[in-house]
C-alpha cells in the first residue's frame, strides 16, 4: 500500500513527529489532495493542547490547506484531478441538518474541521469532503493561498458582513496573523482604516499594510482616540484579549459594531447600559464557508491583498509551530511540501 509523510501528535502537548502513514483512497463525495502548503494557525495550539472535545489521538494538525486534487471518490463530478484547491477551518458540512437547511452552514451540527474530525494538512496527502473545497485563482501560489482558508476568510468575511460603507471609519485591534490581513482588507474595501496595537514600534508596519491611522493602546485611551477620529462604524477585534475588545466599545459611533474574531475564553467586560445608549452590537464571527474562501481569494487577487508568510518545509513543522506558538512568527507560518 502507498504511504506518505505526515506530522503526528501522539497525545496532548506531545512532540510533533514526522511519520509514514498509509495513503487511503477517498470515499464517496470526497477527494484526496496532494498537499502543497499548509498554514500554521494560532488555533492549532488549542488542538495540540487537547482543548477540543472528541479528539482521536494521534492527530495531524492543519486547517489552512492548499494543494492539487490527486484522486476522486465516487459521486464527485464538479471537481477534477489536477484542480488547485484550498480547505480551511470549514472542512465540510452535511447539508441535511436544520441549520444547513436554513442556510447556516457554519453552524452545521455535523460540520467537520481538519485535524479535529479528520487528519489535517501537516501532511503530504489529505482526504476531505467536496463541500470543503475552494478553488484557488491562478494569481495565488499554494503558499500564498493556504492562510486565506482561515485567517483570510475570517477577516474578509467578518468585515463584509457588517453595515459599514466605503468611507466609514473601521478599526482593527491587533496586527498579527489575523490583524495584518484585516488591515489590508479594510483598506481595500474603501474604509478609513485604524490599526490598534501595543507599542510605538508597530506603527510603521501598520501604515505599510494600509492603515491610515495608528493607535498605541499602551500610550493612549483607545476609545477617546477613536472618538477623536469621528467614532468607529466597526471594530474588528483580532487580538485575543477581552479587555482590549471592551476598551474600544466607547469608541464606536452610533449603532457601531464590535466584531470579535480573536479567540479567548475570558468574559467580555461590557456594560449593557453602554450597549443600549449607543445602540451598539457585539458579534462573534465564525470564519466562512468554502464559497466564502473562494470569494476571499478572488477579492484578494483583484486588490493585491496577501498574507505575509514565513515558509518552512514539512520536516520543520515543529520549528514552525514553535515560532507561531511563541509569537515570533512574522505574521503567518506556512509549511510547504
SEDREN-766860 format. One line per field, with one value per residue (C-alpha): residue number from 1; residue in one letter; x, y, z. Coordinates in pm, 1 decimal. Layout:
BEGIN
num c(NUM	...)
residu c(A	...)
x c(X	...)
y c(Y	...)
z c(Z	...)
***
This chain:
BEGIN
num c(1	2	3	4	5	6	7	8	9	10	11	12	13	14	15	16	17	18	19	20	21	22	23	24	25	26	27	28	29	30	31	32	33	34	35	36	37	38	39	40	41	42	43	44	45	46	47	48	49	50	51	52	53	54	55	56	57	58	59	60	61	62	63	64	65	66	67	68	69	70	71	72	73	74	75	76	77	78	79	80	81	82	83	84	85	86	87	88	89	90	91	92	93	94	95	96	97	98	99	100	101	102	103	104	105	106	107	108	109	110	111	112	113	114	115	116	117	118	119	120	121	122	123	124	125	126	127	128	129	130	131	132	133	134	135	136	137	138	139	140	141	142	143	144	145	146	147	148	149	150	151	152	153	154	155	156	157	158	159	160	161	162	163	164	165	166	167	168	169	170	171	172	173	174	175	176	177	178	179	180	181	182	183	184	185	186	187	188	189	190	191	192	193	194	195	196	197	198	199	200	201	202	203	204	205	206	207	208	209	210	211	212	213	214	215	216	217	218	219	220	221	222	223	224	225	226	227	228	229	230	231	232	233	234	235	236	237	238	239	240	241	242	243	244	245	246	247	248	249	250	251	252	253	254	255	256	257	258	259	260	261	262	263	264	265	266	267	268	269	270	271	272	273	274	275	276	277	278	279	280	281	282	283	284	285	286	287	288	289	290	291	292	293	294	295	296	297	298	299	300	301	302	303	304	305	306	307	308	309	310	311	312	313	314	315	316	317	318	319	320	321	322	323	324	325	326	327	328	329	330	331	332	333	334	335	336	337)
residu c(X	X	X	X	X	X	X	X	X	X	X	X	X	X	X	X	X	X	X	X	X	X	X	X	X	X	X	X	X	X	X	X	X	X	X	X	X	X	X	X	X	X	X	X	X	X	X	X	X	X	X	X	X	X	X	X	X	X	X	X	X	X	X	X	X	X	X	X	X	X	X	X	X	X	X	X	X	X	X	X	X	X	X	X	X	X	X	X	X	X	X	X	X	X	X	X	X	X	X	X	X	X	X	X	X	X	X	X	X	X	X	X	X	X	X	X	X	X	X	X	X	X	X	X	X	X	X	X	X	X	X	X	X	X	X	X	X	X	X	X	X	X	X	X	X	X	X	X	X	X	X	X	X	X	X	X	X	X	X	X	X	X	X	X	X	X	X	X	X	X	X	X	X	X	X	X	X	X	X	X	X	X	X	X	X	X	X	X	X	X	X	X	X	X	X	X	X	X	X	X	X	X	X	X	X	X	X	X	X	X	X	X	X	X	X	X	X	X	X	X	X	X	X	X	X	X	X	X	X	X	X	X	X	X	X	X	X	X	X	X	X	X	X	X	X	X	X	X	X	X	X	X	X	X	X	X	X	X	X	X	X	X	X	X	X	X	X	X	X	X	X	X	X	X	X	X	X	X	X	X	X	X	X	X	X	X	X	X	X	X	X	X	X	X	X	X	X	X	X	X	X	X	X	X	X	X	X	X	X	X	X	X	X	X	X	X	X	X	X	X	X	X	X	X	X	X	X	X	X	X	X	X	X	X	X	X	X)
x c(0.0	122.1	233.2	301.2	463.3	255.2	310.5	163.8	94.2	58.4	-125.1	-190.0	129.5	341.2	615.7	531.7	676.9	725.5	591.0	490.2	117.7	-96.4	-235.6	-606.4	-839.5	-1125.4	-1474.8	-1788.0	-1822.7	-1460.3	-1132.5	-770.2	-549.6	-176.0	-87.5	147.3	119.7	-49.5	-70.6	16.1	-275.0	-300.0	-594.6	-359.0	-219.8	-564.4	-581.1	-223.4	-314.5	-620.5	-870.8	-1123.6	-1356.9	-1353.3	-1001.1	-879.4	-505.8	-269.9	-382.8	-242.0	-276.6	-352.6	-667.5	-517.5	-460.0	-370.9	-285.5	-394.3	-668.1	-494.9	-786.1	-1166.2	-1416.6	-1740.2	-2003.5	-1761.8	-1845.2	-1782.2	-1410.1	-1137.7	-791.2	-541.4	-772.5	-598.8	-800.0	-791.2	-954.2	-987.7	-1147.0	-1470.8	-1388.0	-1726.7	-2095.2	-2382.0	-2645.9	-2910.7	-2938.1	-3175.9	-2903.4	-2780.7	-3135.9	-3176.2	-2851.0	-2642.7	-2363.3	-2108.9	-2346.3	-2392.3	-2433.4	-2207.6	-1956.9	-1608.8	-1279.7	-947.0	-733.8	-1044.7	-1274.5	-1020.3	-639.6	-524.7	-281.8	55.0	99.0	171.9	-181.7	-526.3	-877.6	-1159.5	-1530.0	-1609.7	-1819.9	-1492.6	-1324.7	-1249.9	-1091.1	-762.6	-716.3	-411.4	-277.6	-200.4	79.5	-16.5	180.0	0.6	-340.7	-312.1	-365.6	-668.0	-864.0	-881.9	-710.1	-806.8	-1171.2	-1220.6	-1114.9	-1258.5	-1591.9	-1603.8	-1573.3	-1803.2	-2089.3	-2101.5	-2311.6	-2001.8	-1989.8	-1692.0	-1552.9	-1661.5	-1407.3	-1310.0	-1061.3	-866.6	-737.3	-409.0	-186.6	-69.2	-159.6	-524.3	-498.2	-238.7	-490.9	-777.3	-594.6	-529.0	-886.6	-1025.9	-817.9	-904.1	-1277.1	-1253.9	-1277.0	-1089.8	-868.1	-731.2	-483.2	-468.7	-178.1	58.4	377.1	504.3	722.9	415.5	314.2	539.1	425.3	59.6	94.7	278.9	-12.1	-250.7	-369.2	-448.3	-406.7	-233.1	-330.0	-78.4	-300.2	-16.5	6.9	-346.1	-707.8	-823.2	-1189.5	-1107.1	-878.5	-1146.7	-1399.0	-1147.1	-1143.2	-1522.7	-1622.4	-1575.6	-1853.2	-1684.3	-1411.4	-1270.7	-1114.8	-843.0	-635.4	-726.5	-784.9	-1130.0	-1006.3	-867.8	-1200.5	-1402.5	-1178.3	-1298.1	-1673.8	-1687.6	-1504.8	-1784.7	-2002.9	-2384.1	-2501.4	-2139.3	-2038.6	-1771.3	-1689.5	-1492.7	-1269.5	-981.4	-1039.2	-1026.7	-1230.7	-1218.1	-1553.6	-1609.4	-1644.0	-1905.5	-2195.8	-2540.8	-2604.9	-2318.5	-2462.0	-2812.2	-2716.4	-2508.7	-2721.7	-2404.2	-2384.1	-2124.8	-2096.6	-1896.3	-1783.5	-1706.7	-1470.0	-1651.6	-1767.4	-1575.9	-1757.5	-1659.8	-1297.7	-1329.7	-1470.1	-1193.1	-929.4	-1098.7	-1120.3	-758.9	-648.6	-821.4	-686.7	-340.8	-413.2	-169.7	-73.0	283.6	431.1	737.7	779.3	923.6	937.7	709.6	1011.2	1047.5	686.6	790.3	1004.6	728.0	472.8	701.3	756.2	379.8	319.5	586.2	464.7	787.8	635.3	635.3	254.6	190.8	394.1	331.7	455.9	543.8	559.9)
y c(0.0	350.3	570.8	938.7	1157.5	1329.1	1502.5	1319.6	1446.3	1131.6	1297.0	1641.6	1852.0	1570.0	1647.6	1698.8	1390.4	1313.7	964.5	746.6	672.9	478.3	673.8	591.7	643.7	888.0	755.0	874.6	1254.2	1303.1	1378.5	1318.8	1626.9	1623.3	1893.0	2165.7	2404.1	2430.3	2732.0	2714.4	2881.9	3001.4	2766.3	2473.9	2526.8	2453.1	2120.9	2048.2	2108.1	1882.1	2161.0	2037.4	1752.0	1414.7	1426.6	1087.0	1062.8	1070.0	1380.9	1561.4	1937.8	2186.7	2357.3	2601.3	2355.8	2420.8	2167.0	1971.0	1710.1	1376.0	1130.6	1142.3	941.8	813.2	1074.8	1364.5	1531.4	1902.5	1878.1	1705.0	1559.8	1844.4	2115.7	2362.0	2379.5	2512.9	2383.9	2597.4	2576.9	2491.7	2130.8	2017.7	2027.5	1779.8	1980.5	1782.5	1932.3	2218.2	2489.2	2372.6	2363.8	2722.4	2827.8	2849.0	2624.9	2747.3	2624.5	2278.5	2030.0	1785.5	2041.6	1898.2	2072.9	1934.5	1796.2	1768.3	1543.0	1406.2	1432.2	1782.4	1933.4	1894.4	1608.3	1522.2	1395.2	1459.4	1328.3	1583.4	1610.2	1802.2	2052.5	2179.3	2263.8	2617.5	2678.4	2873.3	3152.8	3135.5	3457.5	3271.2	3031.8	2746.4	2903.0	3235.7	3067.7	2848.7	3118.1	3253.4	2941.5	3056.9	3387.4	3544.0	3442.1	3521.0	3883.3	3945.3	3784.6	3948.3	4293.2	4247.3	4121.8	4446.3	4752.2	4963.7	5151.3	5273.7	5581.3	5473.7	5453.9	5092.6	4988.6	4663.2	4555.4	4369.4	4347.0	3988.3	3681.3	3783.5	4158.5	4220.2	4078.6	4269.0	4599.6	4517.4	4410.0	4716.1	4949.2	4754.8	4778.6	5155.6	5204.1	5474.5	5230.7	5246.5	4989.9	4940.6	4760.1	4785.2	4988.5	5257.2	5009.2	4863.5	5191.4	5171.1	4817.7	4915.2	5206.7	4987.9	4740.8	5022.4	5178.2	5549.5	5590.2	5403.0	5396.3	5274.0	5118.5	5139.0	5516.1	5630.6	5594.6	5387.9	5485.5	5855.5	5837.0	5662.1	5928.7	6198.9	6041.8	6051.1	5720.8	5377.7	5220.6	4884.6	4747.3	4414.8	4253.9	4009.6	4024.7	3751.1	3995.4	4060.5	4378.0	4517.7	4446.1	4607.0	4915.9	5001.8	4996.1	5359.3	5448.0	5323.8	5566.6	5547.1	5187.9	5082.5	4716.8	4524.7	4208.1	3952.6	3702.4	3677.8	3358.6	3385.9	3220.3	3536.2	3706.5	4031.4	4313.2	4530.2	4707.6	4654.5	5022.9	5117.9	4898.6	5037.0	5404.9	5381.0	5121.2	4913.6	4547.8	4281.4	3993.3	3672.8	3586.9	3221.4	3215.1	3125.4	2850.8	2708.3	2954.1	3238.0	3122.4	3135.3	3488.3	3591.1	3463.3	3633.7	3969.5	3938.6	3856.2	4171.9	4402.2	4261.9	4160.0	3889.2	3721.7	3793.0	3446.4	3259.5	2924.3	2605.6	2252.3	1989.0	1831.5	2152.0	2154.7	2154.2	2464.9	2643.4	2554.6	2686.3	3015.9	3059.2	2945.6	3174.9	3479.3	3508.2	3436.2	3725.5	3717.3	3364.5	3042.5	2813.2	2455.6	2356.3	2007.7)
z c(0.0	-79.6	205.6	263.8	526.9	792.7	1124.2	1424.2	1774.5	1986.1	2276.2	2419.0	2427.4	2280.1	2024.4	1658.6	1488.7	1119.6	1039.2	745.3	718.9	472.5	179.2	159.8	-133.9	-85.4	-7.8	-185.4	-214.5	-100.5	-277.1	-191.7	-209.1	-270.8	-19.6	-141.3	155.5	493.2	719.0	1088.7	1265.5	1625.1	1679.1	1611.3	1959.8	2106.6	1921.8	2025.4	2389.9	2363.1	2428.5	2170.1	2268.3	2097.0	1953.7	1837.7	1905.6	1730.6	1543.8	1241.8	1274.2	999.3	869.7	615.7	332.7	-31.3	-296.5	-602.6	-627.0	-678.0	-659.9	-675.8	-476.1	-625.0	-696.0	-745.0	-1075.6	-1014.8	-930.2	-1126.1	-1078.3	-1110.2	-975.5	-743.0	-420.6	-66.7	252.0	563.7	908.1	728.8	647.0	522.4	616.0	596.1	403.6	597.4	946.9	1029.4	1031.4	688.3	552.1	675.4	508.2	827.6	704.2	960.7	1232.1	1077.7	1362.7	1176.2	1046.1	1014.3	1085.1	957.9	1243.7	1464.1	1262.6	1016.0	972.1	884.2	638.3	811.6	565.8	204.5	147.3	297.9	225.2	251.7	162.7	-154.6	39.8	192.3	-138.1	-258.0	-596.0	-594.8	-854.7	-1078.2	-921.3	-598.1	-519.7	-288.2	-1.7	-51.3	-74.0	235.2	505.5	317.4	414.2	776.1	857.2	525.3	511.4	879.8	842.6	494.6	573.6	915.3	759.9	461.8	679.0	877.1	793.4	720.7	390.5	191.4	363.6	713.4	995.9	1066.8	1333.9	1360.0	1700.7	1664.3	1358.1	1395.9	1192.9	1158.0	1200.7	930.5	682.6	844.2	792.5	426.4	359.6	537.8	321.6	4.3	85.2	95.6	472.2	661.2	846.7	1200.7	1333.6	1711.6	1875.9	2170.5	2136.7	1900.1	1713.2	1536.0	1371.8	1066.2	986.1	1031.9	792.0	540.6	549.7	464.4	790.5	770.2	1146.9	1425.9	1793.8	2050.5	2316.4	2570.0	2536.1	2452.7	2557.9	2260.2	2283.5	2311.6	2009.3	1804.4	1901.5	1807.6	1460.0	1446.1	1606.1	1451.7	1247.9	1307.5	1527.5	1406.6	1714.8	1608.0	1927.6	2177.7	2464.0	2610.2	2780.4	2453.9	2285.8	2565.9	2566.0	2213.8	2280.6	2393.9	2073.0	1849.1	1660.3	1671.8	1618.9	1582.6	1567.7	1755.9	1559.5	1759.6	1580.3	1830.1	2029.6	2408.8	2687.2	2901.4	2969.8	2782.3	3039.1	2870.8	3038.7	2883.3	2957.2	2725.9	2451.0	2491.7	2495.6	2178.6	2003.7	1976.4	1880.0	1953.3	1710.2	1715.6	1363.6	1273.5	972.2	647.3	415.0	120.8	-108.4	123.9	89.3	-290.6	-272.3	-31.5	-273.1	-568.3	-390.0	-274.4	-629.7	-757.0	-486.1	-411.9	-52.1	57.3	381.0	487.7	533.6	650.1	475.7	626.5	482.0	633.6	803.1	1009.5	1129.1	1494.4	1443.3	1251.2	1519.0	1792.0	1607.5	1587.0	1944.6	2089.2	1895.5	1696.0	1354.5	1107.9	1071.8	929.3	915.4	619.7	576.8	219.6	73.4)
***
